Amino acid sequence: MSAIRMLEGASTITSASPSLRIGVVRVDRCEPALRDSIDILDRQSPFAHPFQTEAFCALANTDFSRSPYVIIAEDARGLAAYWWGYFVRYGTGLRRGSTAWARSGPVVRVDLAHSQGDLFREMLAVLKAHVKKQRVGWIIITSEALYGPRMDEACRAAGFSRSDLATFVVDLRPSVEELWQGLDPRVRTSVRKAGKNGVTIEEPMSDDDIRSYYRMDVEMATVPGEFRPPEDHFVRGCRGLSDKSQGRLLLAKHDGRLVAGSLLLCHRGFAAQHQHAIYKAGRSVRAGDLLMWQSITAMKELGCTRYDFVTVEVAPPPGSRGEGVRTFKAKWGGSLVETPTYRYWSPIRRLWHRLRGFGR
């Protein structure tokens, strides 16, 4: 056995298979050999799906993620499977909360693909035990359709509820001109109108610009209880994005005032729209369309080959906000990729959010 060092105090189990051990390792404590094994597994496994896995990697390589971890399974041959995730904590007093995010699903070594379902159930048990020790309020798992019934069955059996979500992914390999010509003519007209209306797109010039975007994002949030990192933590994260070539914070301004913004993260040729916020004044001058087009071209300039719009409802109710978001993200020429999402709420947190009107 490779004797990978597990996270101190983490939940570690011996699998139903005598030769298999499963536990938790902090990302920043991953030894080089383990990182190399993960890279090899990514390239070999038929179940590796890059969209959400690389989205997490983008987070893990900036200052935005809090306590990133990886659940690993090892046997006599070394790394058998891994599964990324991270913890976030926020708020104070009664508003204090915490979330465990698990990105994608477990990536399993080829020779163990036939037992992927069993591995996932055991890794899920380790995740639940570990977050219980961390006193985490809820767990969110973002999967892909390719994991299918095995993941669905295991999550439901473990007390998770499912939401059918998806994302649009744009192929950035064509030239900028080809991407532009591939847009709906109405979108191109809207982008041009934004420019004629005097909308400009720029990166933040100071911490005050970053804080202005942060406050707009908090003010315009539409999901009650949605995670927002502390303001100072967010500012520190944004400072280094451009230097590390790991993303951009783009701001749309009109008459010198901030009207919209997008936080973009990139990793290994993959770009994700991590956050987006817009004031009503920005909508009236088409700032969102110009900002989106500039976001796509900015990520292409960084060498990215895919752009993920992140999270839309598969079948939103007619006339709902979800339908509007889906329509907006669909018009940029991306392919729809289904990413079912599973949520588990601790009993205390579930009761608290029901009392607040946030829970189900």
GURODO-350254 format. One record per residue: x, y, z of N, C-alpha, C in turn; residue in one letter. Coordinates in steps of 0.02 Angstrom, whole numbers, padded with zeros to 5 digits, always signed. Atoms other than C-alpha are relative to their C-alpha. Example, Ala and Ser with C-alpha at 12.3 -4.5 7.8 and 13.67 -1.06 7.14 Angstrom:
residues 2
+00045-00059+00000+00615-00225+00390+00045+00060+00000a-00042-00059-00003+00684-00053+00357-00039+00055+00037s
end
This chain:
residues 360
+00043-00060+00000+00000+00000+00000+00044+00062+00000m-00042-00059+00010+00064+00173-00043+00007+00044+00061s-00005-00037-00063+00037+00241+00132-00008+00075-00010a+00016-00071+00007-00037+00407+00077-00021+00027+00068i+00014-00028-00066-00045+00519+00230-00069+00033+00000r+00067-00027-00005-00226+00553+00275-00001+00063+00043m+00008-00060-00039-00288+00716+00350-00008-00018+00074l+00004+00014-00072-00262+00717+00538-00070+00013+00026e+00067-00008-00027-00426+00690+00627-00056-00015-00049g+00051+00013+00051-00515+00644+00465-00029-00069+00010a+00031+00066-00001-00633+00499+00446+00035-00045-00050s-00033+00047+00044-00541+00350+00375-00031-00068+00012t+00031+00066-00008-00618+00180+00341+00039-00051-00040i-00024+00056+00040-00562+00010+00283-00059-00025-00040t+00055+00017+00045-00668-00036+00134-00023-00072+00010s+00025+00068+00001-00772-00192+00112+00053-00046-00031a-00057+00036+00028-00623-00246+00009+00058+00007+00049s-00052-00004-00052-00485-00290+00135+00061+00042-00021p-00061-00034+00022-00350-00209+00027-00011+00074-00012s+00016-00069+00018-00437-00040+00008-00009+00043+00062l+00006-00048-00055-00422+00110+00125-00024+00067-00029r+00029-00062+00025-00522+00272+00104+00006+00053+00055i-00006-00054-00048-00489+00439+00188+00003+00068-00033g+00002-00069+00023-00472+00627+00170+00070+00031+00005v-00065-00035+00001-00318+00730+00121-00014+00073-00019v+00006-00070+00020-00306+00919+00117+00039+00014-00063r-00032-00012+00065-00265+00984-00056+00069+00031+00009v-00065-00034-00007-00125+01097+00006+00052-00045+00034d-00047+00047-00030-00047+00946+00093+00012-00061-00045r-00010+00055+00047-00052+00831-00058+00074-00003-00019c-00069+00009+00019+00121+00761-00088+00005-00003-00076e-00009+00000+00074+00194+00776-00265-00019-00067-00032p+00016+00066+00029+00176+00588-00292-00075-00010-00006a+00073+00007+00003-00010+00597-00251-00029+00043-00056l+00023-00043+00055-00036+00744-00369+00014-00032-00068r-00016+00034+00063+00053+00648-00506-00048-00058-00013d+00046+00056+00008-00057+00496-00474-00069+00023-00021s+00065-00028+00019-00213+00604-00486-00001+00020-00073i-00004-00019+00071-00155+00675-00653-00003-00061-00045d+00001+00061+00041-00123+00500-00720-00069-00030-00001i+00067+00029-00004-00293+00440-00659-00048+00040-00044l+00043-00043+00042-00377+00588-00745+00005-00020-00074d-00010+00015+00071-00301+00537-00911-00021-00070-00019r+00014+00070+00015-00334+00350-00897-00072-00020+00011q+00066+00024-00020-00506+00337-00818-00053+00017-00052s+00055-00015+00047-00654+00319-00937-00055+00040+00033p+00053-00037-00035-00761+00402-00803+00021+00072+00016f-00022-00069-00014-00657+00562-00790-00039+00048-00044a+00039-00051+00035-00765+00711-00839+00028+00067+00021h-00040-00057-00020-00668+00875-00844-00039+00061+00024p+00033-00064-00011-00803+01008-00827+00001+00022+00073f+00003-00023-00069-00838+01016-00640+00064-00015+00038q-00063+00015-00033-00675+00932-00587+00049+00057-00010t-00047-00054+00013-00573+01067-00672-00025+00066+00027e+00027-00060-00032-00692+01201-00609+00022+00003+00073a-00024+00001-00069-00647+01146-00434+00075+00015+00003f-00072-00012+00000-00462+01144-00478+00015+00074-00007c-00009-00072+00007-00479+01324-00533-00009+00035+00067a+00011-00029-00066-00549+01366-00362+00058-00017+00047l-00052+00022-00046-00417+01265-00272+00066+00036-00012a-00062-00034+00016-00279+01361-00361-00004+00076+00009n+00004-00071-00018-00342+01533-00308-00010+00005+00075t+00010-00009-00072-00370+01607-00138-00074-00001+00019d+00071-00002-00014-00559+01589-00152-00023-00061+00040f+00025+00060-00033-00578+01410-00092+00022-00002+00073s-00015+00005-00071-00582+01374+00093+00005-00074+00018r-00011+00069-00021-00510+01210+00159-00015-00051-00055s+00012+00051+00052-00505+01113-00006+00027-00067+00023p-00019+00067-00020-00493+00925+00018-00009-00047-00059y+00011+00053+00049-00484+00766-00084-00009-00065+00037v+00011+00067-00027-00559+00599-00035+00036-00048-00045i-00037+00047+00041-00443+00463-00093-00012-00072+00024i+00002+00072-00015-00455+00273-00101+00065-00030-00026a-00063+00030+00020-00294+00173-00107+00000-00074+00014e-00009+00071-00010-00248-00009-00124+00073-00017-00010d-00069+00021+00007-00091-00111-00150+00034+00030-00061a-00029-00028+00061-00067-00034-00322+00008+00076+00004r-00003-00072-00007-00081+00145-00257-00068+00032-00002g+00062-00037+00002-00217+00271-00294-00052-00038-00041l+00054+00037+00034-00381+00183-00339-00054+00047-00024a+00052-00048+00018-00499+00332-00344+00011+00064+00039a-00003-00063-00037-00510+00515-00294-00063+00040-00014y+00061-00041+00006-00646+00645-00269+00014+00067+00033w-00015-00068-00025-00619+00834-00251-00059+00029+00040w+00051-00039-00034-00713+00950-00134+00031+00055+00041g-00027-00051-00044-00696+01096-00016-00055+00023+00049y+00044-00027-00051-00772+01173+00141+00000+00076-00004f+00003-00073-00008-00832+01353+00158-00038+00015+00064v+00034-00023-00061-00882+01442+00318-00011+00075-00006r+00018-00071+00010-00966+01611+00329-00049+00021+00055y+00049-00027-00047-01070+01725+00439+00023-00003+00073g-00014+00000-00071-01073+01752+00626-00065-00012+00039t+00058+00010-00042-01190+01708+00769-00050-00049-00030g+00053+00044+00027-01357+01633+00716+00004-00005-00077l-00006+00001+00072-01314+01675+00536+00062-00039-00024r-00060+00038+00018-01155+01571+00542-00021-00065-00035r+00016+00060+00037-01157+01429+00417+00063-00031-00030g-00056+00034+00032-01047+01306+00327-00027-00049-00052s+00020+00044+00054-01055+01203+00169+00058-00044-00021t-00050+00044+00031-00960+01053+00102-00020-00010-00072a+00012+00010+00071-00949+01053-00087+00040-00059-00024w-00035+00055+00032-00905+00895-00181-00010+00007-00075a+00005-00015+00071-00865+00928-00363+00006-00064-00041r+00001+00056+00045-00902+00803-00500-00016-00063+00039s+00008+00064-00035-00899+00621-00448+00068-00032+00007g-00065+00031-00007-00761+00502-00401+00029-00023-00066p-00035+00024+00059-00633+00467-00536+00035-00065+00020v-00019+00068-00021-00595+00281-00531+00050-00030-00049v-00049+00033+00041-00447+00181-00595-00034-00051-00047r+00033+00040+00052-00487+00083-00753-00016-00071+00023v+00012+00070-00019-00469-00090-00676-00054-00007+00053d+00053+00002-00051-00596-00043-00541-00065+00030-00024l+00059-00032+00027-00725+00034-00656-00064-00040+00013a+00059+00042-00011-00842-00114-00632-00029+00007+00070h+00023-00008-00069-00852-00076-00445-00007+00073+00019s+00004-00071-00014-00872+00112-00462-00056+00017+00049q+00056-00014-00044-01043+00110-00378+00016-00014+00073g-00019+00017-00069-00976+00023-00223+00050+00050+00028d-00050-00049-00022-00827+00140-00215-00033+00066+00018l+00033-00063-00013-00940+00291-00225-00038-00001+00066f+00039+00004-00063-01052+00232-00083+00047+00004+00060r-00046-00001-00056-00901+00205+00028+00033+00068+00008e-00029-00067-00003-00823+00372-00017-00051+00050+00025m+00053-00043-00025-00990+00456+00015-00008-00007+00075l+00004+00011-00072-00995+00377+00188+00056+00037+00036a-00056-00036-00030-00822+00450+00225-00013+00074-00001v+00016-00071+00005-00879+00621+00164-00050+00021+00054l+00050-00017-00051-01033+00621+00277+00029-00002+00070k-00030+00005-00066-00933+00563+00427+00048+00058+00013a-00049-00054-00009-00799+00694+00397-00034+00067+00011h+00033-00065-00008-00918+00841+00377-00038+00003+00066v+00033+00000-00065-01010+00787+00533+00049+00022+00054k-00052-00022-00047-00847+00808+00629+00014+00074-00007k-00013-00070+00013-00826+00978+00548-00061+00044+00017q+00062-00036-00017-01004+01027+00602-00025+00041-00059r+00021-00034+00061-01049+01071+00424-00075-00005-00007v+00072-00004+00003-01228+01126+00390-00030-00041-00056g+00027+00040+00055-01253+01044+00220+00055-00019-00049w-00046+00025+00051-01168+00950+00079-00033+00010-00067i+00025-00007+00069-01188+00990-00106+00046-00038-00046i-00038+00039+00048-01132+00868-00240-00024+00019-00070i+00014-00015+00069-01124+00925-00421+00028-00057-00042t-00020+00059+00036-01119+00773-00534-00004+00011-00075s+00012-00001+00072-01131+00733-00719-00046-00057-00017e+00049+00050+00019-01261+00633-00810+00033-00068-00011a-00031+00064+00016-01132+00500-00855+00005-00046+00060l-00003+00043-00058-01129+00438-00676-00065-00038+00010y+00063+00035+00006-01312+00392-00697-00028-00031+00063g+00039+00030-00054-01413+00273-00588+00041-00017+00062p-00040+00021-00058-01268+00217-00477+00008+00057+00050r-00007-00058-00044-01235+00391-00408-00068+00021+00027m+00067-00021-00021-01420+00433-00403-00025-00044+00057d+00023+00047-00051-01461+00277-00303+00037+00010+00066e-00040-00008-00060-01317+00302-00181-00017+00064+00037a+00015-00064-00032-01358+00486-00149-00069-00001+00033c+00068+00002-00029-01543+00456-00122-00001-00044+00062r-00003+00045-00058-01506+00310-00004+00033+00033+00059a-00035-00035-00054-01392+00426+00095-00037+00062+00024a+00040-00056-00024-01530+00556+00118+00008+00064-00038g-00008-00060+00041-01486+00677-00022-00063+00010-00044f+00053-00016+00049-01617+00766-00128+00033+00023-00064s-00029-00014+00065-01589+00791-00314-00034+00059-00034r+00025-00054+00044-01607+00945-00425+00030-00012-00069s-00024+00011+00068-01595+00925-00613+00025+00066-00029d-00032-00061+00025-01473+01060-00667+00045-00017-00059l-00043+00010+00059-01360+01084-00818+00045+00060-00006a-00042-00057+00016-01231+01201-00891+00009+00003-00076t-00017-00008+00070-01189+01271-01062+00076+00009-00006f-00073-00003+00009-01009+01245-01122+00014+00021-00072v-00017-00027+00065-00939+01348-01266+00070-00024-00020v-00064+00020+00028-00798+01280-01375+00037+00063-00023d-00037-00061+00016-00666+01418-01383+00055-00011-00052l-00054+00013+00048-00553+01335-01512-00007+00038-00066r+00005-00041+00061-00626+01428-01663+00029+00070+00012p-00027-00068-00005-00557+01601-01701-00053+00047+00030s+00046-00050-00028-00634+01756-01621-00053+00019-00052v+00046-00018+00053-00711+01800-01788-00052-00055-00011e+00047+00056+00007-00789+01626-01803-00049-00003+00058e+00045-00002-00059-00857+01638-01626-00051+00056-00008l+00045-00057+00009-00930+01809-01666-00054-00015-00052w+00048+00016+00053-01011+01750-01827-00047-00056+00020q+00043+00055-00023-01080+01598-01736-00055+00022+00047g+00051-00026-00045-01184+01709-01620-00064+00015-00039l+00063-00021+00029-01366+01744-01653+00006+00074-00020d-00005-00071+00022-01380+01908-01754-00027+00049+00051p+00027-00045-00051-01486+01982-01614+00049+00012+00057r-00051-00007-00052-01345+01950-01490+00054+00048-00024v-00051-00046+00027-01218+02036-01602-00025+00072+00000r+00029-00067+00000-01335+02184-01620-00001+00029+00071t+00003-00023-00069-01356+02195-01431+00070+00019+00026s-00068-00016-00020-01167+02191-01403+00022+00067-00030v-00017-00063+00033-01144+02332-01529-00036+00059+00034r+00039-00053-00032-01283+02434-01446+00030+00020+00067k-00031-00015-00065-01197+02419-01277+00059+00047-00010a-00057-00043+00014-01040+02495-01352-00022+00070-00019g+00026-00066+00020-01140+02636-01432-00031+00037+00059k+00029-00031-00060-01225+02666-01264+00053+00026+00049n-00054-00025-00043-01055+02704-01189+00022-00049+00054g-00022+00050-00049-01031+02542-01091+00072-00019-00014v-00070+00021+00006-00848+02500-01059+00014-00059+00046t-00019+00058-00040-00769+02340-00994+00072+00009+00021i-00068-00009-00026-00615+02350-00883+00012-00045+00059e-00018+00036-00060-00522+02260-00747+00005+00049+00058e-00003-00046-00057-00520+02332-00570+00068+00034+00005p-00062-00039-00006-00392+02470-00545+00024+00005+00072m-00017-00006-00071-00395+02463-00354-00043-00047+00040s+00041+00040-00045-00463+02370-00204-00071+00028+00005d+00067-00030-00003-00607+02493-00203-00045-00025-00056d+00039+00028+00055-00662+02429-00374-00023-00071+00016d+00018+00069-00018-00658+02250-00310-00055+00000+00052i+00051-00003-00052-00758+02298-00156-00067+00023-00028r+00063-00023+00031-00887+02388-00263-00035-00059-00035s+00030+00058+00032-00912+02230-00365-00027-00048+00052y+00022+00046-00053-00922+02123-00207-00067+00022+00029y+00062-00025-00030-01058+02234-00134-00058-00004-00049r+00053+00009+00050-01156+02232-00297-00022-00073-00002m+00017+00071+00002-01147+02042-00299-00042-00020+00060d+00039+00015-00060-01211+02032-00120-00070+00031-00005v+00064-00035+00005-01347+02161-00153-00048-00033-00049e+00042+00027+00053-01410+02076-00311-00011-00075+00006m+00009+00072-00008-01403+01897-00244-00074-00018+00004a+00070+00020+00003-01565+01806-00278-00013-00066+00037t+00007+00064-00035-01532+01643-00183+00012+00012+00074v-00010-00012-00072-01562+01664+00006+00049-00049+00030p-00048+00043-00033-01419+01597+00108+00057-00023-00044g-00053+00021+00045-01305+01579-00043+00068+00023+00028e-00066-00014-00029-01121+01574+00006+00032+00061-00032f-00044-00054+00021-01019+01734-00005+00060+00001+00047r-00058-00003-00044-00840+01735+00059+00004+00069+00033p-00009-00066-00030-00793+01876+00179+00031+00049-00050p-00022-00050+00049-00758+02039+00087+00076+00004-00006e-00073-00005+00003-00574+02050+00134+00031-00062-00033d-00024+00062+00030-00548+01868+00083-00010+00003-00076h+00015-00007+00072-00630+01904-00086+00049+00047-00034f-00046-00049+00028-00521+02056-00115+00070-00030-00009v-00067+00032+00004-00361+01958-00078+00002-00049-00059r+00002+00048+00054-00415+01824-00200+00003+00033-00068g+00002-00033+00065-00450+01946-00341+00066+00034-00018c-00062-00036+00013-00284+02037-00323+00048-00042-00044r-00051+00040+00033-00182+01890-00386-00023-00036-00062g+00026+00039+00056-00294+01823-00523+00039+00014-00065l-00033-00017+00063-00215+01917-00668+00073-00021+00000s-00071+00017-00004-00037+01889-00607+00010-00075-00010d-00006+00073+00005-00068+01701-00597-00030-00027-00065k+00035+00021+00061-00163+01697-00763-00052-00054+00016s+00050+00049-00021-00298+01602-00669-00071+00027-00005q+00067-00026+00008-00444+01712-00714+00001+00076-00006g+00008-00072+00005-00510+01889-00726-00063+00021+00038r+00060-00034-00023-00630+02003-00635-00012+00057-00049l+00016-00050+00050-00712+02106-00773-00059+00042+00025l+00051-00047-00023-00816+02261-00732-00028+00038-00059l+00033-00041+00051-00943+02346-00845-00021+00066+00032a+00017-00066-00027-00961+02533-00817-00036+00041-00053k+00037-00046+00043-01079+02663-00887+00001+00068+00032h-00007-00067-00029-01047+02848-00862+00043-00001+00063d-00046+00004-00057-00908+02799-00742-00026-00039+00059g+00030+00037-00056-01024+02695-00631-00002-00074-00015r+00002+00072+00007-01015+02508-00603-00073-00023-00010l+00069+00024+00013-01168+02423-00680-00003-00076-00006v+00000+00073+00005-01113+02240-00699+00071-00025+00010a-00066+00029-00008-00969+02122-00668-00003-00076-00004g-00006+00073+00003-00910+01943-00693+00067-00021+00027s-00062+00030-00025-00782+01840-00599+00010-00065-00038l-00016+00057+00043-00700+01713-00715+00061-00036+00027l-00056+00040-00022-00585+01571-00664+00021-00047-00056l-00023+00045+00052-00476+01464-00777+00054-00046+00027c-00048+00051-00021-00371+01308-00759+00007-00052-00055h-00013+00052+00050-00290+01190-00885-00044+00007-00062r+00038-00010+00061-00380+01268-01032-00075+00003+00010g+00071-00001-00016-00548+01269-00944-00017+00066+00035f+00022-00063-00030-00640+01432-00901-00070-00008+00027a+00066+00004-00031-00789+01450-00786-00023+00069+00023a+00029-00063-00026-00904+01597-00749-00020-00013+00073q+00011+00016-00071-00891+01588-00560-00054+00043+00031h+00051-00047-00025-00998+01742-00523-00019+00049-00054q+00022-00052+00046-01100+01868-00619-00054+00041+00036h+00050-00044-00031-01199+02019-00556-00012+00060-00044a+00017-00058+00042-01289+02162-00642-00055+00040+00034i+00052-00044-00024-01389+02313-00586-00053+00010-00055y+00053-00014+00048-01552+02361-00669+00023+00051-00052k-00026-00050+00047-01463+02510-00746+00045-00031-00053a-00041+00034+00048-01344+02389-00830-00041-00036-00053g+00043+00034+00049-01484+02292-00912-00027+00049-00052r+00030-00048+00047-01557+02449-00989+00048+00022-00054s-00049-00021+00050-01394+02485-01082+00036-00060-00031v-00026+00062+00029-01359+02303-01132+00070-00018+00026r-00067+00012-00027-01206+02294-01018+00015-00075+00007a-00010+00072-00010-01232+02108-00984+00024-00035-00063g-00020+00032+00062-01214+02060-01167+00072+00017-00019d-00069-00019+00015-01055+02160-01195+00048-00033+00049l-00043+00031-00051-00983+02094-01032+00010-00074-00015l-00006+00072+00015-01021+01914-01083+00047-00012-00059m-00042+00009+00058-00940+01933-01253+00074+00013+00018w-00069-00015-00020-00785+02014-01177+00027-00055+00046q-00022+00055-00044-00779+01873-01047+00024-00059-00042s-00018+00056+00043-00776+01742-01184+00067+00013-00035i-00062-00015+00035-00639+01830-01282+00060+00005+00047t-00054-00005-00049-00537+01865-01125+00026-00069+00019a-00020+00067-00018-00536+01680-01079+00036-00034-00059m-00035+00028+00058-00487+01634-01257+00071+00028-00004k-00066-00031+00000-00341+01757-01245+00047-00032+00052e-00040+00034-00051-00284+01664-01088+00018-00071-00021l-00016+00067+00024-00274+01505-01192-00051-00053+00016g+00051+00049-00017-00434+01423-01132-00034-00027-00064c+00034+00031+00057-00522+01303-01250-00074-00015+00014t+00070+00011-00017-00688+01284-01156-00022+00054+00050r+00028-00051-00045-00800+01409-01067-00066-00027+00027y+00058+00029-00033-00928+01346-00940-00041+00056+00032d+00043-00052-00028-01076+01459-00899-00026-00017+00070f+00015+00023-00068-01113+01357-00741-00073+00008+00020v+00065+00008-00033-01285+01303-00680-00059+00037-00032t+00066-00021+00022-01451+01322-00766-00049-00056+00016v+00050+00051-00010-01613+01231-00735-00013-00035-00066e+00014+00038+00061-01651+01092-00859-00067+00019-00030v+00067-00017+00024-01836+01133-00869-00032+00051+00047a+00028-00051-00045-01874+01298-00779-00072+00016-00016p+00070-00018+00012-02056+01351-00757-00005+00060-00048p+00008-00057+00047-02117+01467-00897-00009+00066+00038p+00006-00065-00031-02096+01649-00850+00041+00010+00063g-00039-00004-00062-01982+01611-00702+00068+00033-00013s-00068-00027+00007-01813+01692-00667+00046-00053-00029r-00042+00054+00026-01735+01522-00702-00004-00006-00076g+00008+00002+00073-01806+01526-00878+00039+00057-00032e-00038-00056+00027-01730+01698-00905+00074-00012+00000g-00071+00015-00005-01559+01641-00845+00019-00052-00053v-00014+00052+00049-01567+01486-00956+00001+00029-00071r+00004-00031+00066-01618+01589-01108+00062+00042-00014t-00059-00043+00009-01476+01713-01080+00063-00042-00013f-00060+00040+00007-01343+01577-01062-00001-00044-00062k+00006+00043+00059-01410+01476-01208+00018+00036-00065a-00007-00036+00063-01387+01614-01336+00072+00013-00022k-00071-00012+00017-01196+01609-01337+00032-00059-00036w-00025+00053+00043-01179+01451-01439+00029-00060+00036g-00027+00056-00038-01137+01327-01301-00041-00064-00007g+00034+00065-00002-01182+01142-01289-00025-00013+00070s+00030+00014-00065-01297+01088-01148+00029-00064+00029l-00026+00058-00036-01217+00970-01021-00038-00006+00065v+00039+00009-00062-01329+00900-00884+00047-00016+00059e-00040+00010-00061-01254+00908-00708-00047-00004+00059t+00044+00008-00057-01376+00838-00580+00034+00021+00065p-00028-00023-00064-01351+00915-00407-00037-00031+00058t+00029+00033-00059-01379+00827-00241+00017+00041+00062y-00009-00040-00061-01402+00915-00073-00020-00040+00061r+00015+00031-00064-01397+00850+00104+00005+00053+00054y+00001-00050-00053-01446+00963+00249+00000-00035+00067w+00002+00026-00068-01406+00926+00430-00067+00016+00031s+00066-00012-00029-01565+00913+00536-00008+00070+00030p+00005-00067-00031-01527+01073+00633-00002+00054-00053i-00001-00050+00052-01484+01172+00477-00064-00001-00042r+00063+00005+00038-01638+01106+00386-00056+00036+00037r+00052-00032-00040-01750+01163+00530+00010+00076-00001l-00014-00072+00000-01664+01334+00537-00022+00032-00066w+00017-00030+00065-01685+01365+00351-00074-00004-00015h+00073+00003+00009-01866+01308+00352-00033+00057+00039r+00027-00055-00040-01901+01432+00491+00012+00067-00034l-00017-00062+00035-01815+01566+00388-00031+00004-00069r+00032+00001+00066-01909+01514+00232+00047-00016-00056g-00049+00013+00051-01752+01457+00141-00001-00073-00022f-00005+00072+00013-01766+01268+00151-00061-00028-00035g+00056+00033+00033-01878+01144+00068-00045-00032+00051r
end
